[in-house]
Every structure is written in C-alpha cells, then in structure tokens.
C-alpha cells in the first residue's frame, strides 16, 4: 500500500482525513487505531500507580472480580472493567473468552483441537485457551489479519 501524508491547515485541530479507492481491512485498522487513540492504560503494581504501554500488553483477564493485564513479564491490576476495555481497545486485541482479551501481536500459534477448544501459544511460551463461544469471532479476526 502506498502512503502519502499531506498537511491541511484548514482542517480543524485533531481531524484526520483519509482517501482510498475502496474499503479494505488495512484501512479499517488504520481508522480503528486513529479513532481509539489509546496508547497507555492506568494500572497498579506493588501499590504503585503506573501507566502500561498498550503495545507491551499480551493479555488482559478477569480473576477474582478484578481485571489484570500481563505485560513485560509482570502482572498489573487495571481499574477498568473487561467489557469497557473490549470496546475501547484497538482491533489488535481480540476477546477469546468471557474473561480474557489477548493481543494478536504476541500470539505464536493457534491450535484448533478436536473438541472445539482453541489453544493459544504465545511467543514467550505462555499458553491460554479460547472458549467455543468466541470461536467465530476469533476466526473472523484471523481471516481479517
């Protein structure tokens, strides 16, 4: 895809205009990223408040009525609900169960088992699994990628 950037000082501040011949998954990702414009999430670790860079987050999951994220080989406590994050995060994140979101950039492979469960292997060797209920959504994202 050829990309060119032109600055138009007549546009209102913080407005972005894109021109394309036809819709495409790549354009959809660019629009999704620009509209959501989230780069960090507020979190807690060891009773300290920190900001976690979105690009470093591998998983976001709910456990014991709290929401955590796993980034940079450590666990952070988030102060948002999982459903809120699912609606605001860019589409590099996909919900794989009622209690977990993953970032596709960290996935090494998906293994579709005979029982319908999807085993997910991350690049760092960690594993998780997706529920059947989210199988369609995961396949859609994989076809889209």
Secondary structure, 3 states (H helix, E strand, C coil): CCCCCCCCCCCCCCCCCCCCCCCCHHHHHHHHHHHHCCCEEEEEECCEEEEEEHHHEEEEEEECCEEEEEECCEEEEECCCHHHHHHHCCCCEEEEECCEEEEHHHEEEEEECCCCCEEEEECCCCEEEECHHHHHHHHHHHHHC
